[in-house]
Amino acid sequence: MKNIFSNLKGDAFGGITAGIVALPLALAFGVSSGLGPSAGLYGAIFISFFAALFGGTDTQISGPTAPMTAVSMVVIAGIIAVNDGDISKALPTILAVFLLAGLMQIGLGLLGLGKYIKYIPYPVVSGFMTAIGVIILITQLLPSIGYYPKEDLEFVNEFKPKAQELILENILKEEAGEGILVLENFKETVNRANNITEDDIFKESKTLAKNDASGVLGTLKTLPRALQFINWLEFFLALSTIIIIYGFKRITKKIPSTLVALVIVSGVAVVFNLNYRPIEQIPSGLPSLNLEIFSNFNLAYLTPFVFTSLTLALLGAIDSLLTSIVADNMTKTKHQPNKELVGQGIGNSIAAIFGGIPGAGATIRTVVNINSGGKTKLSGMIAGLMLFVILLGLGPVASRIPAAVLSGILITVGIGVMDYKGLKAIPSLPKDLKIGPIKFSSEVMVMLIVLLLSSFWNLVYAVGIGLVIASLMFMKKIGDLTAERSDVKPLKEERWNDEINFPEKLKEEVFIKHIKGPLFFGSTSEFQSLANQIPKTASKVIIRMDRMQYIDQSGLYALEDVLQELNKNKILALFVDLQNQPQYMMERIDIIPDLIPKEHIFETFDDCIRWIKTNAKN
């Protein structure tokens, strides 16, 4: 405990400053997620405190972030839609998904997988981050002009026929589940149908209207109608917030411009008693435990979202560890990646139980903490406590913040989170792929696929597809490179230094194959052509394995096929300088000694030459 209090003054100032910076973002991310500002605040409090306490980066400040909120928003909207638009009914499943994501992060840390996060390709991360910016920016257009689809009665009424269909469909599903034979007895169906009220239809219509206008595509489709009903007050509040955020940075960066914009625009709206739309009420007092996660637990409801939880866990891990690297560079320290994942997982798990949205290490807040004097875990814990004090003391005040202000803040977040470095590099990246007459960069292709699929389809699946495509591209490149460097050539066309004095009279009888690099599934097709390339004059093939450090199962069976073909053609195969891993693999499936006797394996090329001279025909 002595070490944690070694920089009390600096940590206190850093933590308080980071907490103040986190406040408007926590509220905004909570609103954006669909669970309300209190969910963002609860997430910021618990993740900041417990991720700092148990994490592996001393100066990290954690809480809701743009990427985590964007994925959470999709998860929340999907689960609410399944539960007939009833958020209270959907909440236990939503929080169970978040809890599972936290537990998965703890598992990743305990399994020591933190060090492998760095292998996620940059184009996938770049495309995803830019998509996050696009999603946040576009989805905030409607609230920034004061248009809320479910409050547009004319728009809502368009969905009444579909709402009636859905309600009747749900009645039939319920009856099927209860074992009522609908085709034999319609009395129960008719009774239930007659009990449907206009309020039920209107409520379902509002849910459908909201869902239809959600997401990037929904927003773009609804925007022309929304522009006919602009609430100019809401628009000017959002615009003023954006102008102040960017303008105040030009004056000074010592005071967070986001907080300045929040205070000034909200203050003006309240003082002049403007007729604005406030954010949802933030509950006063201590946050309560959501024990319904456990009491109403249903594995069937959670199973479809297991992959989503894993995506959240991995995204939070990437987000946090990238911030940890930034912190390391600033403080000249070294974080513990696996411990950091455990800390983030504990923070997210506890936040979920209290109704908070998930989060990760936040770069801007961490930088603010370090620049303000934070050096130990205490700074992150103080940031969480600072937000907790604000919740207890200023909850009613915060509830009067205009919704348009938070929308303006989120628009600047969306603009800032995009990966401009990756976008600027698009024209200069080498065009290494060709389809017909068109040449393009494989890395740009991966980035654009992830960007487009994330923005217009599904964030969760887009990352998985991007990883698969990037991996396939990488494997193809390595396979092509390996095949190119290890072409089968007769000795007279290619010589290594120790092959210069090879006897002339044996050159027609003996051919040499150099394997340069791993023999794996990406390079097996080229290797399998070996038997067909050897002329009939050859009776022996020397396969030099000095530079083949690795062979996988595909390579192993390709090698076995080639050796069997050589044996069939009465061509003797000789191995030179066989490495440990390939030898172990060959012994496991009896390539050694069944196809290659141990006396045909030589440590050096000179040993092999001596054996050939002794056993050559001439």
C-alpha positions as CSV (number, residue, x, y, z in Angstrom):
1,M,0.0,0.0,0.0
2,K,3.0,2.3,0.5
3,N,3.7,2.4,-3.3
4,I,0.1,3.3,-4.2
5,F,0.3,6.5,-2.0
6,S,3.8,7.5,-3.2
7,N,2.4,10.3,-5.5
8,L,-0.8,11.2,-3.6
9,K,-0.9,14.9,-4.7
10,G,-0.2,14.2,-8.4
11,D,-2.6,11.2,-8.5
12,A,-5.4,13.2,-6.8
13,F,-5.1,16.1,-9.3
14,G,-4.7,13.7,-12.3
15,G,-7.7,11.5,-11.2
16,I,-10.0,14.5,-10.5
17,T,-9.1,16.1,-13.9
18,A,-9.6,12.8,-15.7
19,G,-12.9,12.3,-13.9
20,I,-14.1,15.8,-15.0
21,V,-13.1,15.0,-18.6
22,A,-14.9,11.7,-18.4
23,L,-18.2,13.1,-17.1
24,P,-19.7,14.6,-20.4
25,L,-18.4,11.6,-22.4
26,A,-19.9,9.1,-20.0
27,L,-23.3,10.8,-20.1
28,A,-23.1,11.1,-23.9
29,F,-22.1,7.4,-24.4
30,G,-24.9,6.3,-22.1
31,V,-27.5,8.2,-24.1
32,S,-26.0,6.9,-27.4
33,S,-26.1,3.3,-26.2
34,G,-29.8,3.4,-25.7
35,L,-29.7,2.7,-21.9
36,G,-29.6,6.3,-20.8
37,P,-27.1,8.7,-19.2
38,S,-27.1,6.8,-15.9
39,A,-25.8,3.6,-17.6
40,G,-22.9,5.6,-19.0
41,L,-22.1,7.2,-15.6
42,Y,-22.3,3.8,-13.8
43,G,-20.0,2.3,-16.4
44,A,-17.5,5.1,-16.0
45,I,-17.5,4.8,-12.2
46,F,-17.1,1.1,-11.8
47,I,-14.8,0.4,-14.7
48,S,-12.5,3.3,-13.8
49,F,-12.2,2.2,-10.2
50,F,-11.9,-1.5,-10.5
51,A,-9.8,-1.6,-13.8
52,A,-7.3,0.7,-12.1
53,L,-7.3,-1.4,-8.9
54,F,-6.8,-4.8,-10.5
55,G,-5.2,-3.7,-13.9
56,G,-1.7,-3.8,-15.2
57,T,-1.2,-0.2,-16.3
58,D,-0.6,2.2,-13.5
59,T,-1.8,5.4,-15.2
60,Q,-4.7,4.0,-17.2
61,I,-8.1,5.7,-16.9
62,S,-10.9,3.4,-18.1
63,G,-14.6,3.9,-18.9
64,P,-17.1,3.8,-21.8
65,T,-15.3,4.5,-25.1
66,A,-16.6,5.1,-28.7
67,P,-15.9,1.6,-30.1
68,M,-17.4,-0.2,-27.1
69,T,-20.4,2.1,-27.1
70,A,-21.0,1.6,-30.8
71,V,-21.0,-2.2,-30.4
72,S,-23.1,-2.0,-27.3
73,M,-25.6,0.2,-29.1
74,V,-26.1,-2.6,-31.7
75,V,-26.4,-5.2,-29.0
76,I,-28.9,-3.2,-27.0
77,A,-31.1,-2.3,-30.0
78,G,-31.2,-6.0,-31.1
79,I,-32.2,-7.3,-27.7
80,I,-34.8,-4.6,-27.1
81,A,-36.3,-5.4,-30.6
82,V,-36.6,-9.1,-29.7
83,N,-38.4,-8.1,-26.4
84,D,-41.1,-6.1,-28.2
85,G,-39.4,-2.8,-27.5
86,D,-39.7,-3.2,-23.7
87,I,-36.4,-2.1,-22.3
88,S,-37.2,-3.3,-18.8
89,K,-37.9,-6.8,-20.1
90,A,-34.7,-6.7,-22.3
91,L,-32.4,-5.3,-19.6
92,P,-31.4,-8.6,-17.8
93,T,-30.3,-10.2,-21.1
94,I,-28.5,-7.0,-22.1
95,L,-26.6,-6.9,-18.9
96,A,-25.9,-10.6,-19.0
97,V,-24.2,-10.1,-22.4
98,F,-22.1,-7.4,-20.9
99,L,-21.3,-9.5,-17.8
100,L,-20.2,-12.4,-20.1
101,A,-18.0,-10.1,-22.0
102,G,-16.3,-9.0,-18.8
103,L,-15.8,-12.6,-17.7
104,M,-14.4,-13.5,-21.1
105,Q,-11.8,-10.7,-20.6
106,I,-10.8,-12.1,-17.3
107,G,-10.4,-15.5,-19.0
108,L,-8.3,-14.0,-21.8
109,G,-6.0,-12.5,-19.1
110,L,-5.8,-15.6,-17.0
111,L,-5.0,-17.7,-20.1
112,G,-2.1,-15.3,-21.0
113,L,-3.6,-14.2,-24.3
114,G,-3.0,-10.5,-23.8
115,K,0.3,-10.6,-25.8
116,Y,-1.5,-12.0,-28.9
117,I,-3.8,-9.0,-29.3
118,K,-1.0,-7.2,-31.2
119,Y,-1.4,-9.6,-34.1
120,I,-4.7,-8.2,-35.2
121,P,-3.9,-6.6,-38.6
122,Y,-3.9,-2.8,-38.8
123,P,-6.3,-2.6,-41.8
124,V,-9.0,-4.4,-39.7
125,V,-8.5,-2.0,-36.8
126,S,-8.3,1.0,-39.1
127,G,-11.5,0.1,-41.0
128,F,-13.3,-0.6,-37.7
129,M,-12.3,2.7,-36.0
130,T,-13.3,4.7,-39.1
131,A,-16.7,2.8,-39.1
132,I,-17.2,3.7,-35.5
133,G,-16.7,7.3,-36.3
134,V,-19.2,7.1,-39.3
135,I,-21.8,5.3,-37.2
136,I,-21.6,7.8,-34.3
137,L,-21.6,10.8,-36.6
138,I,-24.5,9.7,-38.8
139,T,-26.7,8.3,-36.0
140,Q,-26.4,11.6,-34.1
141,L,-27.8,13.6,-37.0
142,L,-31.5,13.1,-36.1
143,P,-31.2,14.0,-32.3
144,S,-29.0,17.0,-33.2
145,I,-31.9,18.5,-35.2
146,G,-34.4,17.5,-32.5
147,Y,-36.1,14.7,-34.6
148,Y,-37.2,11.5,-32.8
149,P,-39.0,9.1,-35.1
150,K,-41.2,7.5,-32.4
151,E,-42.6,10.9,-31.6
152,D,-43.6,11.7,-35.2
153,L,-47.2,10.5,-35.2
154,E,-47.6,10.5,-39.0
155,F,-44.5,8.4,-39.4
156,V,-45.5,6.0,-36.5
157,N,-49.0,5.5,-38.1
158,E,-47.3,4.1,-41.2
159,F,-46.3,1.1,-39.2
160,K,-49.7,0.3,-37.7
161,P,-50.6,-2.5,-40.3
162,K,-47.2,-4.2,-39.7
163,A,-47.7,-3.7,-35.9
164,Q,-51.0,-5.6,-36.0
165,E,-49.5,-8.4,-38.0
166,L,-46.6,-8.8,-35.5
167,I,-49.0,-8.8,-32.5
168,L,-51.2,-11.5,-34.1
169,E,-48.1,-13.4,-35.1
170,N,-46.9,-13.3,-31.4
171,I,-50.3,-14.5,-30.2
172,L,-50.1,-17.6,-32.6
173,K,-46.5,-18.2,-31.4
174,E,-47.7,-18.1,-27.7
175,E,-50.5,-20.5,-28.4
176,A,-48.2,-22.9,-30.2
177,G,-46.0,-22.8,-27.2
178,E,-48.9,-23.4,-24.9
179,G,-50.1,-26.4,-27.0
180,I,-53.3,-24.9,-28.2
181,L,-54.4,-26.5,-31.5
182,V,-55.3,-23.3,-33.4
183,L,-56.6,-25.0,-36.5
184,E,-59.1,-27.0,-34.5
185,N,-60.3,-24.2,-32.2
186,F,-60.1,-20.5,-33.1
187,K,-62.1,-19.4,-30.0
188,E,-59.0,-18.7,-27.9
189,T,-57.2,-16.9,-30.8
190,V,-60.3,-14.7,-31.5
191,N,-60.6,-13.9,-27.7
192,R,-56.9,-12.8,-27.5
193,A,-57.2,-10.9,-30.8
194,N,-60.2,-9.0,-29.5
195,N,-58.2,-8.0,-26.4
196,I,-55.6,-6.1,-28.5
197,T,-56.1,-2.4,-27.8
198,E,-55.2,0.7,-29.8
199,D,-52.5,1.4,-27.2
200,D,-50.9,-2.0,-27.9
201,I,-50.8,-1.3,-31.6
202,F,-49.5,2.2,-31.1
203,K,-46.8,1.0,-28.8
204,E,-45.7,-1.6,-31.2
205,S,-45.8,0.9,-34.1
206,K,-43.5,3.3,-32.1
207,T,-41.0,0.5,-31.6
208,L,-41.1,-0.4,-35.3
209,A,-40.7,3.3,-36.3
210,K,-37.7,3.7,-34.0
211,N,-36.1,0.5,-35.3
212,D,-36.7,1.5,-38.9
213,A,-34.9,4.8,-38.4
214,S,-32.0,3.3,-36.4
215,G,-28.5,2.7,-37.5
216,V,-26.7,4.3,-40.5
217,L,-29.0,3.1,-43.2
218,G,-32.1,3.9,-41.1
219,T,-30.9,7.4,-40.3
220,L,-30.0,8.1,-44.0
221,K,-33.4,6.8,-45.1
222,T,-35.3,9.0,-42.5
223,L,-33.1,12.1,-42.8
224,P,-35.1,13.7,-45.7
225,R,-38.3,13.5,-43.7
226,A,-36.4,14.7,-40.5
227,L,-35.1,17.8,-42.3
228,Q,-38.8,18.9,-42.9
229,F,-39.3,18.9,-39.1
230,I,-36.1,20.5,-37.8
231,N,-36.3,21.8,-34.2
232,W,-34.2,24.9,-34.7
233,L,-33.5,25.3,-30.9
234,E,-32.1,21.8,-30.6
235,F,-30.1,22.3,-33.8
236,F,-28.5,25.6,-32.5
237,L,-27.8,24.0,-29.1
238,A,-25.9,21.1,-30.8
239,L,-24.2,23.4,-33.3
240,S,-23.1,25.7,-30.4
241,T,-21.7,22.7,-28.5
242,I,-19.6,21.7,-31.6
243,I,-18.3,25.2,-32.2
244,I,-17.2,25.7,-28.6
245,I,-15.5,22.2,-28.5
246,Y,-13.4,23.0,-31.5
247,G,-13.0,26.8,-30.8
248,F,-12.0,26.6,-27.2
249,K,-9.1,24.2,-28.1
250,R,-7.6,27.1,-30.0
251,I,-7.6,29.2,-26.8
252,T,-6.2,26.6,-24.4
253,K,-6.0,22.8,-24.0
254,K,-5.5,22.9,-20.2
255,I,-9.3,23.0,-19.6
256,P,-11.3,20.2,-21.4
257,S,-13.2,21.9,-24.2
258,T,-15.9,19.3,-24.0
259,L,-16.6,20.2,-20.4
260,V,-16.6,23.9,-21.2
261,A,-19.1,23.3,-24.0
262,L,-21.3,21.2,-21.7
263,V,-21.4,23.9,-18.9
264,I,-21.8,26.9,-21.2
265,V,-24.5,25.6,-23.5
266,S,-26.4,23.8,-20.7
267,G,-26.1,26.9,-18.5
268,V,-27.6,29.2,-21.2
269,A,-30.4,26.8,-21.8
270,V,-31.3,26.6,-18.1
271,V,-30.8,30.3,-17.2
272,F,-32.9,31.5,-20.1
273,N,-35.5,28.8,-19.5
274,L,-35.4,27.6,-23.1
275,N,-37.9,25.0,-24.2
276,Y,-35.3,22.3,-24.9
277,R,-35.4,18.5,-24.5
278,P,-33.5,17.4,-21.4
279,I,-31.7,14.0,-21.1
280,E,-33.3,11.2,-19.2
281,Q,-33.5,11.5,-15.5
282,I,-30.4,10.3,-13.7
283,P,-31.5,8.4,-10.5
284,S,-30.2,10.0,-7.3
285,G,-28.5,8.0,-4.6
286,L,-26.5,4.8,-4.8
287,P,-26.8,2.6,-7.9
288,S,-28.7,-0.6,-7.3
289,L,-27.7,-4.2,-8.1
290,N,-29.4,-5.8,-11.1
291,L,-29.9,-9.2,-9.6
292,E,-32.4,-10.1,-12.4
293,I,-29.3,-11.0,-14.4
294,F,-29.1,-14.1,-12.2
295,S,-32.7,-14.6,-11.0
296,N,-34.1,-14.4,-14.6
297,F,-31.2,-16.1,-16.3
298,N,-32.1,-18.0,-19.4
299,L,-29.3,-19.7,-21.4
300,A,-31.5,-19.8,-24.5
301,Y,-31.8,-16.0,-24.5
302,L,-28.0,-15.6,-24.0
303,T,-26.7,-18.2,-26.4
304,P,-27.3,-16.2,-29.7
305,F,-25.1,-13.4,-28.2
306,V,-22.1,-15.4,-27.1
307,F,-20.1,-14.3,-30.2
308,T,-21.2,-10.7,-29.5
309,S,-19.8,-11.0,-26.0
310,L,-16.6,-12.3,-27.3
311,T,-16.4,-9.4,-29.8
312,L,-16.9,-6.9,-27.0
313,A,-14.3,-8.7,-24.9
314,L,-11.7,-8.7,-27.7
315,L,-12.5,-5.1,-28.7
316,G,-12.2,-3.9,-25.1
317,A,-8.9,-5.8,-24.9
318,I,-7.5,-4.1,-28.1
319,D,-8.8,-0.7,-27.0
320,S,-7.3,-1.0,-23.5
321,L,-3.9,-2.4,-24.6
322,L,-3.4,0.2,-27.3
323,T,-4.0,2.9,-24.6
324,S,-1.6,1.0,-22.3
325,I,1.1,1.3,-25.0
326,V,0.5,5.1,-25.2
327,A,0.8,5.3,-21.4
328,D,4.1,3.3,-21.6
329,N,5.5,5.7,-24.1
330,M,4.6,8.7,-22.0
331,T,5.7,7.4,-18.7
332,K,8.7,5.2,-19.8
333,T,7.2,2.2,-18.0
334,K,5.9,-1.2,-19.2
335,H,2.4,-2.4,-18.6
336,Q,1.4,-6.0,-17.8
337,P,-1.0,-7.0,-20.6
338,N,-2.6,-10.1,-19.0
339,K,-3.1,-8.3,-15.7
340,E,-4.6,-5.4,-17.6
341,L,-7.2,-7.7,-19.2
342,V,-8.1,-9.2,-15.9
343,G,-8.6,-5.7,-14.4
344,Q,-10.7,-4.6,-17.4
345,G,-12.8,-7.8,-17.1
346,I,-13.4,-7.2,-13.4
347,G,-14.4,-3.6,-14.1
348,N,-16.8,-4.5,-16.9
349,S,-18.3,-7.4,-14.9
350,I,-19.1,-5.2,-11.9
351,A,-20.4,-2.4,-14.1
352,A,-22.8,-4.8,-15.8
353,I,-24.2,-6.0,-12.4
354,F,-24.9,-2.3,-11.5
355,G,-26.5,-1.5,-14.9
356,G,-23.5,0.2,-16.6
357,I,-22.4,-0.1,-20.2
358,P,-19.0,-1.7,-21.0
359,G,-15.9,0.2,-21.5
360,A,-12.1,0.0,-21.9
361,G,-8.9,2.0,-21.4
362,A,-9.6,5.5,-22.7
363,T,-6.6,7.2,-24.5
364,I,-7.6,10.9,-24.0
365,R,-8.5,10.4,-20.4
366,T,-5.3,8.5,-19.7
367,V,-3.2,11.2,-21.4
368,V,-5.0,13.9,-19.3
369,N,-4.3,11.9,-16.2
370,I,-0.6,11.6,-17.0
371,N,-0.2,15.2,-18.0
372,S,-1.9,16.3,-14.7
373,G,0.5,14.4,-12.5
374,G,-1.0,10.9,-12.2
375,K,1.5,8.1,-11.8
376,T,-0.1,5.2,-9.9
377,K,-3.2,3.1,-9.8
378,L,-4.7,5.6,-7.3
379,S,-5.3,8.1,-10.1
380,G,-7.7,5.8,-11.9
381,M,-9.5,5.0,-8.6
382,I,-9.8,8.6,-7.8
383,A,-11.3,9.3,-11.2
384,G,-14.0,6.7,-10.5
385,L,-14.7,8.1,-7.0
386,M,-14.9,11.7,-8.5
387,L,-17.7,10.5,-10.8
388,F,-19.4,8.7,-7.9
389,V,-19.4,12.0,-5.9
390,I,-20.9,13.8,-8.9
391,L,-23.6,11.1,-9.2
392,L,-24.5,11.5,-5.5
393,G,-24.4,15.3,-5.4
394,L,-25.2,16.5,-8.8
395,G,-27.5,13.9,-10.3
396,P,-30.6,16.2,-10.4
397,V,-28.4,19.0,-11.9
398,A,-27.0,16.7,-14.6
399,S,-30.5,15.6,-15.5
400,R,-31.2,19.1,-16.8
401,I,-28.5,18.9,-19.5
402,P,-30.0,19.3,-23.0
403,A,-30.0,16.1,-25.1
404,A,-28.8,18.2,-28.1
405,V,-25.6,19.1,-26.2
406,L,-24.7,15.5,-25.7
407,S,-25.5,14.9,-29.4
408,G,-23.1,17.7,-30.3
409,I,-20.4,16.1,-28.1
410,L,-20.9,12.7,-29.8
411,I,-20.6,14.2,-33.2
412,T,-17.1,15.6,-32.3
413,V,-16.3,12.2,-30.8
414,G,-17.3,10.5,-34.1
415,I,-15.2,12.9,-36.2
416,G,-12.2,12.4,-33.8
417,V,-12.2,8.6,-33.6
418,M,-11.8,8.0,-37.3
419,D,-8.4,6.7,-38.5
420,Y,-7.2,9.6,-40.7
421,K,-3.7,8.1,-40.8
422,G,-5.0,5.0,-42.4
423,L,-7.3,6.9,-44.8
424,K,-4.5,9.2,-45.9
425,A,-2.3,6.2,-46.7
426,I,-4.8,4.6,-49.2
427,P,-3.3,6.2,-52.4
428,S,0.3,5.3,-51.4
429,L,-0.1,1.6,-50.5
430,P,1.3,-0.8,-53.0
431,K,-1.3,-2.4,-55.4
432,D,-0.5,-6.0,-54.9
433,L,-3.7,-7.6,-56.2
434,K,-5.2,-7.7,-59.6
435,I,-8.7,-8.6,-60.8
436,G,-8.9,-8.4,-64.5
437,P,-7.4,-5.1,-65.6
438,I,-7.9,-3.5,-62.2
439,K,-5.0,-3.4,-59.7
440,F,-5.6,-2.5,-56.0
441,S,-4.0,-2.9,-52.6
442,S,-5.1,-5.9,-50.5
443,E,-4.7,-3.9,-47.3
444,V,-7.0,-1.1,-48.6
445,M,-9.5,-3.8,-49.7
446,V,-9.6,-5.3,-46.2
447,M,-9.9,-1.8,-44.6
448,L,-12.8,-0.8,-46.9
449,I,-14.6,-4.1,-46.5
450,V,-14.5,-3.8,-42.7
451,L,-15.5,-0.1,-42.9
452,L,-18.5,-0.7,-45.2
453,L,-19.7,-3.9,-43.5
454,S,-19.4,-2.2,-40.1
455,S,-21.2,1.0,-41.1
456,F,-24.0,-0.5,-43.2
457,W,-24.5,-4.1,-41.9
458,N,-23.1,-5.5,-38.7
459,L,-20.2,-4.3,-36.6
460,V,-19.7,-7.7,-34.9
461,Y,-19.6,-9.8,-38.1
462,A,-17.6,-7.2,-40.0
463,V,-14.6,-7.6,-37.7
464,G,-14.7,-11.4,-38.0
465,I,-14.9,-11.3,-41.8
466,G,-12.1,-8.7,-41.9
467,L,-9.9,-10.9,-39.8
468,V,-10.6,-14.0,-42.0
469,I,-9.9,-12.0,-45.3
470,A,-6.7,-10.4,-43.8
471,S,-5.5,-13.8,-42.7
472,L,-6.2,-15.4,-46.1
473,M,-4.4,-12.6,-47.8
474,F,-1.4,-12.9,-45.5
475,M,-1.2,-16.7,-46.0
476,K,-1.4,-16.3,-49.8
477,K,1.4,-13.7,-49.7
478,I,3.6,-15.9,-47.5
479,G,2.8,-19.0,-49.6
480,D,3.6,-17.1,-52.9
481,L,6.8,-15.7,-51.4
482,T,7.9,-19.1,-50.1
483,A,7.1,-20.8,-53.4
484,E,8.9,-18.1,-55.3
485,R,12.1,-18.4,-53.2
486,S,12.1,-22.2,-53.3
487,D,11.7,-23.1,-56.9
488,V,12.9,-26.5,-57.9
489,K,16.0,-26.0,-60.1
490,P,18.8,-28.3,-61.3
491,L,22.2,-27.7,-59.8
492,K,23.6,-26.0,-62.8
493,E,20.9,-23.2,-62.5
494,E,21.3,-22.5,-58.8
495,R,24.2,-23.1,-56.4
496,W,24.8,-22.4,-52.8
497,N,28.4,-21.8,-51.8
498,D,29.0,-25.4,-50.6
499,E,27.7,-26.8,-53.9
500,I,30.3,-25.1,-56.2
501,N,32.6,-28.1,-56.2
502,F,29.9,-30.7,-56.8
503,P,31.3,-33.3,-59.3
504,E,30.3,-32.6,-62.9
505,K,29.7,-36.2,-63.7
506,L,26.9,-36.4,-61.1
507,K,25.0,-33.4,-62.2
508,E,22.7,-35.3,-64.5
509,E,22.1,-38.0,-62.0
510,V,21.5,-35.8,-58.9
511,F,19.2,-32.9,-58.5
512,I,19.0,-30.5,-55.6
513,K,15.9,-29.0,-54.0
514,H,16.2,-26.0,-51.7
515,I,13.3,-25.4,-49.3
516,K,13.6,-21.8,-48.1
517,G,11.0,-21.1,-45.4
518,P,8.2,-23.0,-43.8
519,L,6.4,-25.8,-45.6
520,F,2.7,-25.1,-44.8
521,F,-0.7,-25.1,-46.4
522,G,0.0,-21.9,-48.3
523,S,3.1,-23.4,-50.1
524,T,2.2,-27.1,-50.5
525,S,0.9,-26.8,-54.1
526,E,4.2,-25.6,-55.4
527,F,6.2,-28.2,-53.5
528,Q,4.0,-31.0,-54.8
529,S,5.1,-30.2,-58.3
530,L,8.7,-31.4,-57.4
531,A,8.2,-35.0,-58.6
532,N,7.0,-33.8,-62.0
533,Q,10.0,-31.4,-62.5
534,I,12.7,-34.0,-62.1
535,P,14.0,-35.4,-65.5
536,K,14.2,-39.1,-66.1
537,T,18.1,-39.0,-66.0
538,A,17.9,-38.3,-62.2
539,S,18.1,-41.1,-59.8
540,K,18.6,-39.1,-56.6
541,V,17.2,-35.9,-55.2
542,I,18.9,-34.0,-52.4
543,I,16.3,-32.0,-50.4
544,R,18.1,-29.3,-48.4
545,M,16.1,-28.3,-45.3
546,D,18.6,-25.9,-43.7
547,R,16.0,-23.1,-43.8
548,M,12.8,-25.0,-43.3
549,Q,12.3,-24.5,-39.5
550,Y,8.6,-25.4,-39.5
551,I,6.2,-27.8,-41.2
552,D,2.4,-28.0,-40.6
553,Q,0.1,-30.9,-41.1
554,S,-0.7,-29.9,-44.7
555,G,3.0,-29.6,-45.5
556,L,3.6,-33.0,-43.8
557,Y,1.1,-34.8,-46.1
558,A,2.3,-32.9,-49.2
559,L,5.9,-34.1,-48.4
560,E,4.6,-37.6,-47.9
561,D,2.9,-37.6,-51.3
562,V,6.1,-36.3,-53.0
563,L,8.2,-39.0,-51.3
564,Q,5.8,-41.7,-52.3
565,E,5.9,-40.5,-55.9
566,L,9.7,-40.4,-55.9
567,N,9.8,-44.0,-54.6
568,K,7.3,-45.1,-57.2
569,N,9.6,-43.6,-59.9
570,K,12.6,-45.2,-58.2
571,I,14.2,-41.9,-57.3
572,L,16.1,-41.8,-54.1
573,A,15.4,-38.9,-51.7
574,L,18.1,-37.6,-49.4
575,F,17.6,-35.1,-46.6
576,V,20.2,-32.5,-45.5
577,D,20.2,-30.6,-42.2
578,L,16.7,-31.5,-41.1
579,Q,15.5,-29.2,-38.3
580,N,14.1,-30.4,-35.0
581,Q,10.4,-29.5,-35.5
582,P,10.0,-31.0,-39.0
583,Q,11.9,-34.1,-37.9
584,Y,9.6,-34.6,-34.9
585,M,6.5,-34.2,-37.1
586,M,7.9,-36.7,-39.7
587,E,8.6,-39.2,-37.0
588,R,5.1,-38.9,-35.6
589,I,3.5,-40.2,-38.8
590,D,6.5,-42.6,-39.7
591,I,7.7,-40.7,-42.8
592,I,10.9,-41.4,-40.9
593,P,11.9,-44.2,-41.2
594,D,9.3,-45.7,-43.6
595,L,9.9,-43.4,-46.5
596,I,13.2,-41.8,-45.4
597,P,15.6,-44.2,-43.5
598,K,17.7,-42.5,-40.9
599,E,20.8,-43.4,-43.0
600,H,19.5,-41.1,-45.7
601,I,19.4,-38.0,-43.4
602,F,22.7,-36.0,-43.3
603,E,23.8,-33.2,-41.0
604,T,25.8,-31.4,-43.7
605,F,25.9,-31.2,-47.4
606,D,29.5,-32.5,-47.4
607,D,28.4,-35.6,-45.6
608,C,25.7,-36.1,-48.3
609,I,28.2,-35.6,-51.1
610,R,30.5,-38.3,-49.6
611,W,27.7,-40.7,-49.4
612,I,26.6,-40.0,-53.0
613,K,30.2,-40.5,-54.3
614,T,30.3,-43.8,-52.6
615,N,26.9,-44.9,-53.9
616,A,26.8,-43.2,-57.3
617,K,26.3,-45.2,-60.5
618,N,29.3,-43.7,-62.1
